[in-house]
Amino acid sequence: QVQLVESGGGLVQAGGSLRLSCAASGRPFSRLAMGWFRQTPGKEREVVATISWSGGRTYYSDSVKGRFTISRDNAKNTVYLQMNSLKLEDTAVYYCAARFDLTDVAGISEYAYWGQGTQVTVSS
């Protein structure tokens, strides 16, 4: 089993930056790929970025590519989402997620463990 604890959400002005953190605890079956997803009222949950267990492979949605960076520190069991040049449309609840990853791929589906979510609000 895996438990995820998120931090770093808050209020920021458009054009500003935030860094989200997600710490994984508990002993997993094997190595974990990690991902960030987001959801706003009236919209489906969407993937933001994912990273393979080694950090060697990443995926970004088109809407955040070039502005957001996902990274991880395996010694700390922590994944980060650095968000730069934030836009009003980035306002959402952001969720950290994990999946077992034996092949070191940045998958975007079948995430089995989820954090509670953290609110990110971008103001004008």
N, C-alpha and C positions, 0 to 999 in steps of 0.2 A: 504494500500500500504506500501511497505517496500523499503527503500533505503539502499544500502550497500556501505561502504567506506573501501577500503583495504589499507594496508601499510605494509612495512617491506621487500619488495623484494629488490634484489640487486645481487651483484657479490660476490661469496665466493669460497674459495679453497676446493677441495675435502677433505673430512674428517672434514670439519668445520660445523658450525651451523648457522641457521637463525630462527627467529621467525616472522611469519606473523600474522597480526591482521586484524580483520574485525569488524567494528562497524555498527550496525543496527539502523536505525532511522525511524521515521514514526510510526503510530499506526497500528499494525497488527490486523487482525480479531481475532486471538487468539495467543497462544504460538507458537514459532518457533523452529523447528529443524534446525540445521546449518550443512553445509558441505563445504569441500574443494575439488575442482576438478582441473585437469591440462590437458594441451594440448600442443603438439609439432607439427611442420610441418610434414605432412605425416601420422599423427597418429590420431585416434579418441580420443575425450575427454574421460577421465577416472576419476572415483571417486578415491580420495585419502583417505579421512576420513570423517566420519559424527558423529554427536553427537545429542542426543535427547534433548528436551527443558530443562529437569531437569539436564542434564549431567550424568544421571545414566546409559545410554546405549551408546556405541560407536561402530563404524565399521572402520576397516582399510583394505586397499587393501594389498594383499600379498607382493607387491613390497616395501611397506614402513613399514610394521609391524615390531615392535621392534626398529625402528629408529625415527619415527614421533609420536608425541602425540598431540591429539586435546583436547582442554579444553575450558571452557566458564566461563564468569563472568556475571551472569544475572543482577546484580546491575548496570553494565556498558553497558549492551546490546552488549557485545563484545565476539567474538570467536577467539581463537588463534590456530595456528599450529606451534608447536615447531619441527624443523627439525634438527636432529643430524646425524652425520656420513654421510654427503651428498656425493652422487656419481655423476659422470658425467651424468648418465642417468636420474637424477632428474631435469635436466635443462628443463624448460617448463614455459609457462604462467600459473600461478595459479589463480583460480577463487574462490571467496567466493559465496555461494549460501544459500538460505533459503527456507523453506517450512513450511506450517502450520502443527502443530503437536498437536493433541488433545489427543493422546494415549501414548505419551512419548516413541517413538521408533526412532531408528537411521536409518531411511529409506535412500535408495540410489537412489531413483527415484522420479520423479514428483516435482523437485525443480522449483519453480515459479519465484524466484527473484534472480538476478545475479549481482555481482559487475563487474567492468570494467576489472579486471585482473591485475596482477602484475608479472613482469618478474623475474624469479629466474635463474641465470646462475652459474653453477658450473664449475670451471676451474681446470685443472691439475696442 
